[in-house]
Amino acid sequence: MKIAITMSNSPKPKPDDSALGFGILFTDHMFNMDYHPDEGWHNPRIEPYRPIEMDPATMVLHYGQAIFEGLKAYRTGAGTVQLFRPKDNFKRLNRSAKALCIPEVDETFALDALKNLLHIEKDWVPKVPETSLYVRPTIIAMDPFLGVRASYTYRYFIMLSPVGAYYAEGFNPIKIWVTKDHVRAVRGGMGEAKTPGNYAASLLAAEKALKEGYSQVLWLDGVEQKYVEEVGSMNIFFIINEELITPSLSGSILPGITRNTVISLAKIWGMKVTERKISIGELIEAHESGILTEIFGSGTAAVISPVGEVKYGGKIITIGDGQVGPNAGKFFKAITDIQYGRAEDPMEWIEPVT
């Protein structure tokens, strides 16, 4: 398919790279494409960023049939722009599509479309260290219909947003709160798909966590509420007795691309890595015996988030001495050095754009 391009007649002023937040500003252009059963995916186009017009009965508004991805474009020291593991994002997008009865996209075309959009918006990729251009591919159901079924028509779009650090506190240990009153997902549900409903399910507990002074929620499994699963916007890792442990992918946990990156690098470095069920009780016991030395999260937005404190009921676990742990720091530096072109890419994760 040929991508039609319509350029904006009123480009926005570029923001100050040193004062960027997260997900606040958006670039001049976006990519759009439509789906109809008779035509498949068609009408791919890059056009000025603008609202999507939809009927009040549009199905995504009523039944939540939507999926999305999150990745970033990085500017290297040489001034070029590159992506980190974008093929894995489009593979995961299609896995989510299957879970929500959404037609899959051609992954090669999706990557080419993104590159075309980034070529046009390359000046929006910020230049200040550790900033980036966040990329949000999304598919939503577009039928104007109130009956409960999968939609027949869809809109696929990509929006871009220049971003700074995800957490206002920067790369410093965060505090997380374990909820005993709420569950996010169960095996056989939508937990392993990147769909808005999973995030909606997390909001109430997240609000309670913020009131308690905690950045995010650490979720337990939805059946026994015993086993650790993931944090609101990231997967979770523990260093216990010098072993890197992360919950296994059981069907209710998002298979994070940064999670896989951490595991891959750890194996290259010769670390002992285990993916398994780990209970909150085991975590508390490991802390009390002194063998739990680090906790950190992984995700596209923040890359690595060191955890300094965990609250479970009336018990507070303090990790380390309040500073970033050595493993969290090592993973953060290794991954960001690859993303920004400061280090060799050991796994062919980098996709050049310009």
Residue pairs with C-beta under 8 A, 6 or more apart in sequence:
1 41
1 42
1 44
1 109
2 44
3 31
3 44
3 45
3 46
3 113
3 116
4 43
4 44
4 45
4 46
4 47
5 45
5 46
5 47
5 116
5 120
6 45
6 46
6 47
6 48
7 29
7 48
7 120
8 28
8 29
8 48
8 49
9 48
11 28
12 27
12 28
14 123
14 124
15 25
15 162
17 126
17 127
17 128
17 131
17 162
18 128
19 164
20 126
20 128
20 131
20 162
20 163
20 164
21 163
21 164
22 134
22 161
22 163
22 164
22 165
22 166
22 301
23 134
23 161
23 163
24 161
25 161
25 162
26 49
26 159
26 160
26 161
27 49
27 121
27 124
27 133
27 159
27 160
27 161
27 162
28 48
28 49
28 121
28 124
29 46
29 47
29 48
29 49
29 117
29 120
29 121
29 160
30 46
30 47
30 48
30 49
30 50
30 117
30 157
30 158
30 159
30 160
31 44
31 45
31 46
31 113
31 114
31 116
31 117
31 156
31 157
31 158
32 43
32 44
32 45
32 46
32 47
32 155
32 156
32 157
33 41
33 42
33 43
33 44
33 45
33 105
33 113
33 155
33 156
33 157
34 41
34 42
34 43
34 142
34 153
34 154
34 155
34 156
35 41
35 42
35 103
35 153
35 154
35 155
35 156
36 42
36 152
36 153
37 152
37 153
40 103
41 103
41 105
41 106
41 156
44 109
44 113
46 113
46 116
46 117
46 120
49 159
52 155
52 157
54 60
54 61
54 142
54 144
55 144
56 144
57 144
57 145
57 146
58 140
58 141
58 142
58 143
58 144
59 65
59 141
59 142
59 143
59 144
59 145
59 151
60 66
60 140
60 141
60 142
60 151
62 146
63 141
63 148
64 195
64 196
64 197
64 200
65 100
65 101
65 102
65 140
65 141
65 150
65 151
66 100
66 138
66 139
66 140
66 141
66 195
66 196
67 93
67 96
67 97
67 100
67 102
67 138
67 139
67 193
67 194
67 195
68 93
68 136
68 137
68 138
68 139
68 194
68 195
68 196
69 89
69 90
69 92
69 93
69 135
69 136
69 137
69 138
69 194
70 89
70 134
70 135
70 136
70 194
70 300
70 301
71 83
71 84
71 85
71 86
71 89
71 134
71 135
71 257
71 300
72 83
72 84
72 132
72 133
72 134
72 135
72 163
72 300
72 339
73 81
73 82
73 83
73 118
73 125
73 132
73 133
73 135
73 160
73 353
74 81
74 82
74 83
74 84
74 125
74 132
74 133
74 339
74 340
74 341
75 81
75 125
75 126
75 127
75 132
75 340
76 82
76 340
76 341
76 342
77 340
77 341
77 342
78 341
80 341
80 352
80 353
80 354
81 118
81 122
81 125
81 133
81 352
81 353
81 354
82 339
82 341
82 350
82 351
82 352
82 353
83 114
83 118
83 135
83 350
83 351
83 353
84 338
84 339
84 349
84 350
84 351
85 257
85 261
85 349
85 351
86 111
86 114
86 351
87 107
87 111
87 351
88 257
88 260
89 137
89 257
90 105
90 107
90 110
90 111
90 137
91 107
92 194
92 255
92 257
93 105
93 110
93 137
93 139
93 194
94 104
94 105
94 107
95 192
95 193
96 102
96 193
96 194
96 195
97 103
97 104
97 105
97 139
98 104
99 190
99 192
99 193
99 195
100 150
100 190
100 193
100 195
101 150
102 139
102 141
102 150
102 154
103 154
105 139
105 156
110 137
111 351
113 158
114 135
114 137
114 158
115 353
117 158
117 160
118 125
118 133
118 135
118 160
118 353
118 354
119 353
119 354
121 133
121 160
122 353
122 354
124 133
124 160
124 162
125 132
125 133
125 162
126 132
126 133
126 162
126 163
126 164
128 164
129 340
130 164
130 165
130 336
130 340
131 162
131 163
131 164
132 162
132 163
132 339
133 160
133 161
133 162
133 163
134 160
134 161
134 162
134 163
134 301
135 158
135 159
135 160
136 158
136 159
136 160
136 161
137 156
137 157
137 158
138 156
138 157
138 158
138 159
139 154
139 155
139 156
140 154
140 155
141 150
141 151
141 153
141 154
142 151
142 153
142 154
142 155
143 151
143 152
143 153
145 151
163 301
165 171
165 302
166 233
166 301
166 302
167 174
167 215
167 302
167 305
171 304
171 306
171 324
171 332
172 306
172 308
172 324
173 306
173 307
173 308
173 309
173 319
173 320
173 322
173 323
173 324
174 215
174 216
174 297
174 305
174 306
174 307
174 308
175 213
175 214
175 215
175 307
175 308
175 309
175 310
175 311
176 209
176 214
176 215
176 216
176 217
176 218
176 231
176 297
176 307
176 309
176 310
176 311
177 205
177 208
177 209
177 212
177 214
177 216
177 217
177 218
177 310
177 311
178 217
178 218
178 220
178 280
178 310
178 311
178 312
178 313
179 205
179 208
179 209
179 217
179 218
179 219
179 220
180 220
180 225
180 312
180 313
181 205
182 204
182 205
182 217
183 201
183 219
183 220
183 221
183 222
183 225
184 191
184 198
184 201
184 202
184 205
184 219
184 222
184 229
184 252
185 191
185 192
185 198
185 201
185 219
185 222
185 229
185 252
185 253
186 221
186 222
186 223
186 252
187 222
187 223
187 250
187 251
187 252
188 251
189 222
189 251
189 252
190 197
190 198
191 198
191 229
191 251
191 252
191 253
191 254
192 249
192 251
192 252
192 253
192 254
192 255
193 254
194 254
198 254
199 232
202 217
202 219
202 232
205 217
205 219
206 216
206 217
206 232
209 215
209 216
209 217
212 311
214 309
214 311
216 231
216 232
216 233
216 234
216 297
217 231
217 232
218 228
218 230
218 231
218 236
218 310
219 228
219 229
219 230
219 231
219 232
220 226
220 227
220 228
220 229
220 280
221 227
221 229
221 250
221 252
222 252
226 279
226 280
226 281
227 247
227 277
227 278
227 279
227 280
228 236
228 247
228 278
228 279
228 280
228 283
229 236
229 247
229 250
229 252
229 253
230 236
230 247
230 253
230 254
231 297
231 305
233 299
233 301
233 302
234 256
234 258
234 297
234 298
234 299
234 301
234 302
234 305
235 246
235 247
235 253
235 254
235 256
235 258
235 259
235 297
235 298
235 299
236 246
236 247
236 295
236 296
236 297
236 298
236 307
237 244
237 245
237 246
237 262
237 294
237 295
237 296
237 297
237 298
238 244
238 245
238 246
238 278
238 283
238 286
238 292
238 294
238 295
239 245
239 292
239 293
239 294
239 295
239 325
239 327
240 286
240 291
240 292
240 293
241 286
241 291
242 272
242 293
243 271
243 272
243 273
243 274
244 262
244 263
244 266
244 271
244 272
244 273
244 274
244 327
245 274
245 275
245 276
245 278
246 259
246 262
246 263
246 273
246 274
246 275
247 253
247 275
247 276
247 277
247 278
248 275
248 276
248 277
249 255
249 275
250 277
256 298
256 299
256 300
257 300
258 298
258 299
258 300
258 303
258 304
258 335
259 298
259 299
261 298
261 335
261 349
262 298
262 304
262 331
262 335
263 273
263 275
264 347
265 331
265 334
265 335
265 346
266 273
266 331
267 273
268 346
280 312
283 292
283 310
283 317
284 312
284 315
284 317
286 292
287 317
287 319
292 317
292 319
293 319
293 320
293 325
294 306
294 319
294 320
294 325
294 326
294 327
294 328
295 306
295 307
295 310
295 319
296 304
296 305
296 306
296 307
296 325
296 327
296 328
296 331
297 304
297 305
297 307
298 304
298 305
298 331
299 305
303 332
303 335
303 336
303 339
304 328
304 331
304 332
304 335
306 324
306 325
306 328
306 329
307 319
308 318
308 319
308 320
308 322
309 316
309 317
309 318
309 319
310 316
310 317
310 319
311 317
319 325
324 332
334 343
336 342
337 343
338 344
338 345
338 346
338 349
338 350
339 350
341 350
